[in-house]
Amino acid sequence: MRRISKTFGVVKALSDADLKVRRGTIHGLVGQNGAGKSTIIKVLAGMLKPDAGEIVINGQSVSRLTPANVEKLGVHFIHQDRLLVPTATVGEAIFLKNEPGFGMFVNHRSMARRAREMLLQYFDLEIPAGTLIQDLTTAQQKIVQITRALAHNASVLVLDEPTAALVKREVDSLFRVLRRLRDDGIAIVFISHYMQEIEDLCDEVTVMRNGTDVGVVVPRETGIDEIVRMMINRDVGDMFPKRSSAIGEPVLKVSNLQLSGHFENVSLQVNAGEVVGITGLLGSGVKELIHCLFGLDKADGGDITIEGRPARFATPVSAVSQDVALVPEDRRAHGVALGLSVRENISLASLKRYSRNGFVSRSLENEAVDGFIRELSIKTPQRDALVKTLSGGNQQKVALAKWLSCQSKVYVLDEPTVAVDVGAKVEIYNLLNRLAAEGAAILFMSSDLLELIGVCDRILVIYRGELTHEFKAGEVDSDRLLSAASGARGPADRSAA
């Protein structure tokens, strides 16, 4: 892709951007949200027509791409959302629009046999071809998507955030598959916000910033810090901004909380001005604990107090009324209303603050919304732009701004930096520091162990439904945290909550 340009109104999404991927390589594509990654991929997918530029695939210059003919040219896309029919069989999903048959009839026996052979050949994986897609793991569904591309003679695979919903074991399995395909001569474009994955997997990386490419590097030689510097156009320095806020009196206190089948006898405390991390493996009960603290699940027993007052969270509405805010992990499904504007989303949970005599004061609302847009560097053409038009990282910032607008006492953050770029992460960390400095109590749930160490004052570990460990962030490393979360270490002495 040479000198690709694309403009939306007054916004120049791409400006003379290049992307060159060699056969038999894994090529990373990185950049902050809004840097142009999604736009250049949509141009390659035939979803957007470029204003200028040239596209060459397997030596053939292509004047017009469409979603239909790009696959015929050998380019296939593995999207972050697994666009598979849940009730289709594995064989049907792999050979969709390419079914083996005779005349008008599909040869189901041949389709099942060929699907099984391909899964064994490429991935050494035994999945009965009659298995339904909905019965597969997330990683297996990714493999079915890739197998479908190979069944259509793919020469280029484009993977958009393929590991966002995978656990480490599944990520390792996917990477083995991608390396095998690379060695077979497939060209792979790998888009990810996880810099360690980029360094471990990719042969080359194109870095994008402000709608154009700013360099192609070999990550193992250049290193992560230099790639990040190219992305944000400044030295990373300390990835985790220092916080100097004093820790005050207890705000959130949980005593012997339990939810049958998920966790039991969990006690913890978060003080004013403190950021407390909490983590646990999938199925540990940490997610359900977070839900109970916001009224999404109802605990079977135990007590919760806010500033010494008993709190009962029967519903999220009751949690909000008692000064608790939750920023959920799935921002598109639960964090923002995609069909509403940036302004409407930010003020949605705090309209009373902008109301006078039962009517919303638009001037007060606009003033507050504009302040959040500036503070969080939300990239939007205007406050009334629809949230669905923003990048994922900017949607996450809108979700944060919505709860900031409430001026809550307790903030529960569930994986707030998942699938956002490093620049946006630093802005979110700065925001946490600001909230802590203002006396908020913050419970920060994350599966990124380095992030927990860099951001939090203390870190709690949930293992098989029990709070087994408590560490001071400056006295623990990621290996010890992972050992605790996986049960490799015995329970440690916990300091008094």
C-alpha positions as CSV (number, residue, x, y, z in Angstrom):
1,M,0.0,0.0,0.0
2,R,1.7,3.2,-1.2
3,R,0.9,6.8,-0.3
4,I,-2.7,6.0,0.8
5,S,-4.8,9.1,1.8
6,K,-8.3,9.2,3.1
7,T,-10.3,12.2,4.4
8,F,-13.6,12.3,6.3
9,G,-14.9,15.8,6.1
10,V,-12.2,18.0,7.7
11,V,-10.5,15.0,9.4
12,K,-7.5,13.6,7.5
13,A,-7.5,10.0,8.7
14,L,-4.6,8.9,6.4
15,S,-2.0,11.0,4.7
16,D,0.4,9.4,2.3
17,A,0.6,6.2,4.4
18,D,2.6,3.2,3.3
19,L,2.3,-0.5,4.4
20,K,4.6,-3.1,2.9
21,V,4.4,-6.7,4.0
22,R,6.8,-9.4,2.7
23,R,5.8,-13.0,2.0
24,G,6.6,-15.4,4.8
25,T,6.8,-12.7,7.5
26,I,4.7,-11.6,10.5
27,H,4.4,-7.9,10.2
28,G,3.2,-5.8,13.1
29,L,1.0,-2.7,12.7
30,V,1.0,-0.4,15.8
31,G,0.0,3.1,16.7
32,Q,-2.2,5.0,19.2
33,N,-5.9,4.9,18.8
34,G,-6.7,7.3,16.0
35,A,-3.3,6.9,14.4
36,G,-4.9,5.5,11.2
37,K,-4.5,1.7,11.7
38,S,-8.2,0.9,11.4
39,T,-8.6,3.2,8.4
40,I,-5.7,1.7,6.4
41,I,-7.0,-1.8,7.2
42,K,-10.5,-0.9,6.1
43,V,-9.1,0.4,2.8
44,L,-7.3,-2.9,2.3
45,A,-10.5,-4.7,3.1
46,G,-12.4,-2.8,0.4
47,M,-14.7,-1.2,3.0
48,L,-13.3,2.3,2.3
49,K,-12.2,3.8,-1.0
50,P,-9.0,5.8,-0.7
51,D,-8.8,9.3,-2.0
52,A,-5.3,8.6,-3.4
53,G,-2.7,5.9,-3.4
54,E,-1.9,2.5,-4.9
55,I,-2.5,-1.0,-3.7
56,V,-0.4,-4.0,-5.0
57,I,-1.3,-7.6,-4.0
58,N,1.0,-10.4,-5.0
59,G,2.5,-8.2,-7.7
60,Q,-0.8,-7.1,-9.1
61,S,-1.9,-3.5,-9.0
62,V,-5.5,-3.3,-7.9
63,S,-7.6,-0.3,-9.0
64,R,-10.7,-1.1,-6.9
65,L,-11.1,-3.3,-3.9
66,T,-14.3,-4.6,-2.5
67,P,-15.0,-7.0,0.4
68,A,-15.9,-9.7,-2.2
69,N,-12.9,-9.4,-4.5
70,V,-10.2,-8.9,-1.8
71,E,-10.7,-12.5,-0.7
72,K,-10.4,-13.7,-4.3
73,L,-7.1,-11.8,-4.4
74,G,-5.9,-13.9,-1.3
75,V,-6.3,-11.4,1.5
76,H,-8.4,-12.6,4.5
77,F,-9.3,-10.9,7.7
78,I,-9.5,-12.4,11.2
79,H,-11.5,-9.7,13.1
80,Q,-11.4,-9.1,16.8
81,D,-15.1,-10.0,16.9
82,R,-15.3,-13.6,15.7
83,L,-17.9,-13.3,12.9
84,L,-19.0,-16.9,12.9
85,V,-22.5,-18.3,13.0
86,P,-22.9,-19.9,16.5
87,T,-25.2,-22.7,15.3
88,A,-23.1,-23.6,12.3
89,T,-20.9,-26.7,12.4
90,V,-17.1,-26.4,12.2
91,G,-17.2,-27.8,8.7
92,E,-19.9,-25.4,7.6
93,A,-18.0,-22.4,9.0
94,I,-14.8,-23.4,7.3
95,F,-16.3,-24.0,3.8
96,L,-19.0,-21.2,3.9
97,K,-19.5,-20.1,0.3
98,N,-16.9,-22.7,-0.8
99,E,-18.8,-25.9,0.0
100,P,-17.7,-29.1,-1.7
101,G,-20.6,-30.8,-3.6
102,F,-22.1,-32.1,-6.8
103,G,-24.5,-30.1,-8.8
104,M,-26.9,-28.2,-6.4
105,F,-26.1,-30.5,-3.5
106,V,-23.5,-30.1,-0.7
107,N,-21.4,-33.1,0.0
108,H,-21.5,-33.0,3.8
109,R,-19.4,-36.1,4.2
110,S,-16.6,-34.6,2.0
111,M,-16.9,-31.2,3.8
112,A,-16.5,-32.9,7.3
113,R,-13.5,-35.0,6.1
114,R,-11.7,-32.0,4.5
115,A,-12.3,-29.8,7.6
116,R,-10.9,-32.5,9.8
117,E,-7.8,-32.9,7.5
118,M,-7.1,-29.2,7.4
119,L,-7.3,-28.8,11.2
120,L,-4.9,-31.7,11.6
121,Q,-2.6,-30.6,8.9
122,Y,-2.2,-26.9,9.9
123,F,-2.9,-27.0,13.6
124,D,-2.5,-30.6,14.8
125,L,-6.0,-30.2,16.3
126,E,-8.7,-32.7,16.6
127,I,-12.2,-31.1,16.4
128,P,-15.1,-33.1,15.1
129,A,-16.4,-31.3,12.0
130,G,-19.9,-31.6,13.3
131,T,-19.2,-29.6,16.5
132,L,-21.1,-26.4,16.7
133,I,-19.2,-23.1,16.8
134,Q,-20.9,-22.1,20.0
135,D,-19.4,-25.1,21.7
136,L,-15.8,-24.1,20.9
137,T,-13.4,-22.1,23.1
138,T,-12.4,-18.6,22.0
139,A,-9.0,-19.8,20.7
140,Q,-10.6,-22.6,18.8
141,Q,-13.0,-20.2,17.1
142,K,-10.0,-18.1,16.0
143,I,-8.4,-21.3,14.5
144,V,-11.6,-22.0,12.6
145,Q,-11.5,-18.5,11.2
146,I,-7.9,-19.0,10.1
147,T,-8.7,-22.4,8.6
148,R,-11.6,-20.9,6.6
149,A,-9.1,-18.4,5.1
150,L,-6.7,-21.2,4.2
151,A,-9.5,-23.2,2.6
152,H,-10.0,-20.1,0.4
153,N,-6.3,-20.1,-0.6
154,A,-5.3,-17.1,1.5
155,S,-1.8,-15.7,0.8
156,V,-2.2,-12.8,3.3
157,L,-3.8,-12.9,6.8
158,V,-4.8,-9.8,8.6
159,L,-5.4,-10.3,12.4
160,D,-7.0,-7.4,14.3
161,E,-6.3,-7.7,18.1
162,P,-6.6,-11.5,17.9
163,T,-5.5,-12.1,21.6
164,A,-7.8,-9.6,23.3
165,A,-10.1,-12.3,24.7
166,L,-7.6,-15.1,25.1
167,V,-5.8,-16.4,28.2
168,K,-2.1,-17.0,28.1
169,R,-2.3,-20.7,27.2
170,E,-4.5,-19.9,24.2
171,V,-2.2,-17.0,23.1
172,D,0.8,-19.3,23.1
173,S,-1.2,-21.8,21.0
174,L,-2.3,-19.1,18.5
175,F,1.3,-17.9,18.2
176,R,2.6,-21.4,17.4
177,V,0.0,-21.5,14.6
178,L,1.0,-18.1,13.2
179,R,4.7,-19.0,13.1
180,R,3.9,-22.3,11.3
181,L,1.8,-20.4,8.7
182,R,4.6,-17.8,8.3
183,D,7.1,-20.6,7.7
184,D,4.7,-22.0,5.0
185,G,5.0,-18.6,3.1
186,I,1.9,-16.8,4.3
187,A,2.2,-13.0,4.9
188,I,0.6,-12.1,8.2
189,V,-0.4,-8.6,9.4
190,F,-0.7,-8.6,13.2
191,I,-2.4,-5.6,14.9
192,S,-2.1,-5.4,18.6
193,H,-1.8,-2.9,21.5
194,Y,0.2,-5.5,23.5
195,M,3.8,-4.4,22.9
196,Q,5.3,-7.6,24.4
197,E,3.4,-9.6,21.9
198,I,4.7,-7.4,19.1
199,E,8.3,-7.9,20.2
200,D,7.9,-11.7,20.7
201,L,6.1,-12.5,17.5
202,C,6.7,-10.0,14.7
203,D,9.6,-9.9,12.2
204,E,9.0,-6.3,11.3
205,V,6.7,-3.5,12.5
206,T,5.2,-0.5,10.8
207,V,4.6,2.3,13.3
208,M,1.8,4.8,12.5
209,R,1.2,8.2,14.0
210,N,-1.3,11.0,13.0
211,G,-2.5,9.2,9.9
212,T,0.9,8.2,8.3
213,D,3.7,5.7,8.8
214,V,6.7,7.0,10.7
215,G,9.0,4.0,10.4
216,V,9.5,0.3,9.9
217,V,11.5,-1.4,12.6
218,V,12.7,-4.9,13.6
219,P,11.3,-5.1,17.1
220,R,13.9,-7.5,18.6
221,E,16.6,-5.1,17.6
222,T,14.8,-1.8,18.3
223,G,13.0,-2.7,21.5
224,I,9.6,-1.8,22.9
225,D,10.6,1.6,24.4
226,E,11.7,2.9,21.0
227,I,8.5,1.6,19.3
228,V,6.4,3.4,21.9
229,R,8.5,6.6,21.6
230,M,7.7,6.5,17.8
231,M,4.0,6.0,18.5
232,I,3.6,8.9,20.9
233,N,6.4,11.1,19.6
234,R,8.0,11.6,23.0
235,D,10.2,9.6,25.3
236,V,8.2,7.1,27.4
237,G,10.3,7.7,30.5
238,D,8.4,6.3,33.4
239,M,5.4,4.4,31.9
240,F,3.6,4.7,35.2
241,P,3.4,8.3,36.5
242,K,4.4,8.8,40.1
243,R,1.7,9.6,42.6
244,S,2.3,11.6,45.7
245,S,-1.2,11.7,47.2
246,A,-1.5,10.9,51.0
247,I,-3.5,7.9,52.0
248,G,-6.4,8.8,54.3
249,E,-9.2,7.1,56.2
250,P,-11.0,3.9,55.1
251,V,-13.7,4.6,52.4
252,L,-14.7,1.1,51.2
253,K,-14.7,-1.8,53.6
254,V,-15.7,-5.4,52.7
255,S,-16.1,-8.0,55.4
256,N,-16.6,-11.7,54.8
257,L,-18.4,-11.2,51.5
258,Q,-19.4,-14.4,49.7
259,L,-21.2,-15.6,46.7
260,S,-22.0,-19.3,46.5
261,G,-20.0,-21.1,43.9
262,H,-17.7,-18.1,43.2
263,F,-16.0,-16.7,46.3
264,E,-16.2,-16.8,50.1
265,N,-15.2,-14.8,53.1
266,V,-13.5,-12.0,51.2
267,S,-12.5,-9.1,53.3
268,L,-10.7,-6.0,52.0
269,Q,-10.4,-2.3,52.5
270,V,-9.6,0.7,50.3
271,N,-8.7,4.0,51.8
272,A,-9.1,7.6,50.6
273,G,-6.3,8.4,48.1
274,E,-5.4,4.8,47.6
275,V,-5.3,2.6,44.5
276,V,-5.7,-1.1,45.4
277,G,-5.1,-3.6,42.7
278,I,-6.9,-6.9,42.5
279,T,-6.3,-9.8,40.2
280,G,-7.0,-13.5,39.7
281,L,-7.0,-16.1,36.9
282,L,-10.1,-16.8,34.9
283,G,-12.7,-18.5,37.1
284,S,-11.0,-17.3,40.3
285,G,-14.1,-15.4,41.4
286,V,-12.6,-11.9,41.0
287,K,-15.0,-10.9,38.3
288,E,-18.0,-11.9,40.4
289,L,-16.6,-10.0,43.4
290,I,-16.4,-6.9,41.2
291,H,-20.0,-7.4,40.1
292,C,-21.2,-7.7,43.7
293,L,-19.5,-4.4,44.6
294,F,-21.8,-2.7,42.0
295,G,-25.0,-4.5,42.4
296,L,-24.7,-6.6,39.2
297,D,-24.7,-9.8,41.4
298,K,-26.1,-10.1,44.9
299,A,-23.8,-11.5,47.6
300,D,-25.1,-14.3,49.7
301,G,-23.5,-12.9,52.9
302,G,-21.1,-10.5,54.4
303,D,-21.0,-6.7,54.8
304,I,-20.0,-3.6,52.8
305,T,-19.6,-0.2,54.2
306,I,-18.9,3.2,52.6
307,E,-17.2,5.7,54.9
308,G,-18.5,3.6,57.8
309,R,-22.1,3.5,56.7
310,P,-23.7,0.1,55.8
311,A,-24.2,-0.2,52.1
312,R,-26.6,-2.5,50.2
313,F,-26.1,-2.9,46.5
314,A,-29.3,-4.6,45.2
315,T,-28.9,-3.0,41.8
316,P,-26.4,-0.8,40.0
317,V,-28.7,2.2,40.6
318,S,-28.4,1.7,44.3
319,A,-24.6,1.5,44.0
320,V,-24.5,4.7,42.1
321,S,-26.7,6.4,44.7
322,Q,-24.2,5.4,47.4
323,D,-21.3,6.9,45.5
324,V,-19.8,3.8,43.8
325,A,-18.9,3.9,40.1
326,L,-17.9,1.0,37.9
327,V,-16.0,1.3,34.6
328,P,-16.7,-2.1,33.0
329,E,-14.3,-4.1,30.8
330,D,-16.6,-4.4,27.8
331,R,-17.0,-0.7,27.0
332,R,-19.0,-1.3,23.8
333,A,-21.6,-3.5,25.5
334,H,-21.7,-1.9,29.0
335,G,-19.6,1.2,29.2
336,V,-21.0,3.5,26.6
337,A,-24.2,4.0,24.5
338,L,-22.9,3.8,21.0
339,G,-25.9,5.5,19.5
340,L,-25.6,8.6,21.7
341,S,-23.2,11.5,21.4
342,V,-20.0,12.0,23.4
343,R,-21.9,14.8,25.3
344,E,-24.8,12.6,26.1
345,N,-22.7,9.7,27.3
346,I,-20.5,11.8,29.6
347,S,-23.5,13.5,31.3
348,L,-25.7,10.4,31.3
349,A,-25.1,9.3,34.8
350,S,-25.0,12.8,36.4
351,L,-27.7,14.8,34.8
352,K,-28.9,16.1,38.2
353,R,-25.6,18.0,38.5
354,Y,-26.5,20.0,35.3
355,S,-30.2,20.4,36.0
356,R,-32.0,23.5,37.2
357,N,-35.7,23.3,38.2
358,G,-36.1,19.9,36.5
359,F,-34.5,21.0,33.2
360,V,-30.9,20.3,32.0
361,S,-28.8,23.4,31.6
362,R,-27.1,22.9,28.3
363,S,-24.5,25.5,29.0
364,L,-23.5,23.8,32.3
365,E,-23.5,20.4,30.6
366,N,-21.4,21.6,27.7
367,E,-18.9,23.3,30.0
368,A,-18.4,20.1,32.0
369,V,-18.2,17.9,28.9
370,D,-15.6,20.1,27.2
371,G,-13.5,20.0,30.3
372,F,-13.5,16.2,30.3
373,I,-12.7,16.1,26.5
374,R,-9.7,18.3,27.2
375,E,-8.5,16.6,30.3
376,L,-8.7,13.1,28.9
377,S,-7.5,14.1,25.3
378,I,-10.6,12.5,23.8
379,K,-10.2,12.6,20.1
380,T,-13.5,13.7,18.7
381,P,-14.4,16.2,16.0
382,Q,-17.0,17.7,18.3
383,R,-18.9,17.0,21.6
384,D,-22.0,15.9,19.7
385,A,-20.2,13.3,17.5
386,L,-21.7,9.8,18.0
387,V,-19.5,7.6,20.3
388,K,-19.7,4.7,17.8
389,T,-17.5,6.8,15.4
390,L,-14.6,7.0,17.9
391,S,-11.7,4.6,18.2
392,G,-11.8,2.0,21.0
393,G,-9.4,3.9,23.3
394,N,-11.5,7.1,23.0
395,Q,-14.7,5.2,23.7
396,Q,-12.9,4.0,26.9
397,K,-12.1,7.5,27.9
398,V,-15.7,8.5,27.4
399,A,-16.8,5.7,29.7
400,L,-14.3,7.0,32.3
401,A,-15.5,10.6,31.9
402,K,-19.1,9.4,32.4
403,W,-18.3,8.2,35.9
404,L,-15.9,11.1,36.7
405,S,-18.8,13.4,36.1
406,C,-20.5,11.7,39.1
407,Q,-17.7,12.7,41.5
408,S,-18.1,9.3,43.2
409,K,-16.2,8.3,46.4
410,V,-15.4,4.7,45.2
411,Y,-14.2,3.8,41.7
412,V,-14.2,0.2,40.7
413,L,-12.2,-0.2,37.4
414,D,-12.5,-3.5,35.6
415,E,-9.6,-3.9,33.1
416,P,-9.8,-0.2,32.1
417,T,-6.8,-0.3,29.8
418,V,-7.6,-3.5,27.8
419,A,-7.1,-3.0,24.0
420,V,-6.1,0.7,24.3
421,D,-2.7,2.0,23.2
422,V,0.2,3.0,25.4
423,G,-0.5,6.7,25.1
424,A,-4.1,6.3,26.2
425,K,-2.9,4.1,29.1
426,V,-0.6,6.8,30.4
427,E,-3.5,9.3,30.3
428,I,-5.7,6.8,32.2
429,Y,-2.9,6.3,34.8
430,N,-2.6,10.1,35.2
431,L,-6.4,10.2,35.7
432,L,-6.2,7.6,38.5
433,N,-3.5,9.8,40.2
434,R,-5.8,12.8,40.0
435,L,-8.7,10.9,41.5
436,A,-6.5,9.6,44.3
437,A,-5.2,13.1,45.0
438,E,-8.8,14.2,45.4
439,G,-9.5,11.6,48.0
440,A,-11.2,8.9,45.9
441,A,-10.8,5.2,46.8
442,I,-9.9,3.1,43.7
443,L,-10.2,-0.6,43.3
444,F,-8.3,-1.5,40.1
445,M,-8.9,-4.9,38.6
446,S,-6.4,-6.0,35.9
447,S,-4.8,-9.1,34.5
448,D,-1.7,-7.1,33.4
449,L,0.6,-7.8,36.3
450,L,3.2,-5.2,35.4
451,E,0.5,-2.6,35.2
452,L,-0.7,-3.5,38.7
453,I,2.8,-3.2,40.1
454,G,3.3,0.2,38.4
455,V,-0.1,1.7,39.3
456,C,-1.2,0.4,42.7
457,D,-0.3,0.9,46.3
458,R,-1.3,-2.6,47.3
459,I,-2.2,-5.7,45.3
460,L,-4.7,-8.4,46.3
461,V,-4.8,-11.9,44.8
462,I,-7.9,-14.0,44.5
463,Y,-7.3,-17.8,44.1
464,R,-10.2,-20.3,43.8
465,G,-12.6,-17.9,45.4
466,E,-10.4,-16.9,48.3
467,L,-8.3,-13.8,48.9
468,T,-5.0,-15.5,49.5
469,H,-2.4,-12.8,49.2
470,E,-1.8,-9.1,49.7
471,F,1.4,-7.4,48.5
472,K,2.8,-3.9,48.6
473,A,3.3,-3.0,45.0
474,G,6.9,-1.9,45.5
475,E,7.8,-5.2,47.1
476,V,6.6,-7.7,44.5
477,D,7.4,-8.7,41.0
478,S,5.2,-10.2,38.2
479,D,6.6,-13.7,38.8
480,R,5.5,-13.7,42.4
481,L,2.1,-12.3,41.5
482,L,1.6,-15.0,38.8
483,S,2.7,-17.7,41.2
484,A,0.1,-16.5,43.8
485,A,-2.7,-16.2,41.3
486,S,-2.0,-19.7,40.0
487,G,-1.7,-21.3,43.4
488,A,2.0,-22.1,43.1
489,R,2.8,-20.2,46.4
490,G,1.2,-20.9,49.7
491,P,-0.9,-18.2,51.4
492,A,1.2,-15.3,52.6
493,D,0.8,-13.3,55.8
494,R,-1.6,-10.5,55.0
495,S,-1.2,-7.1,56.6
496,A,-4.3,-5.8,58.5
497,A,-6.8,-4.3,56.1
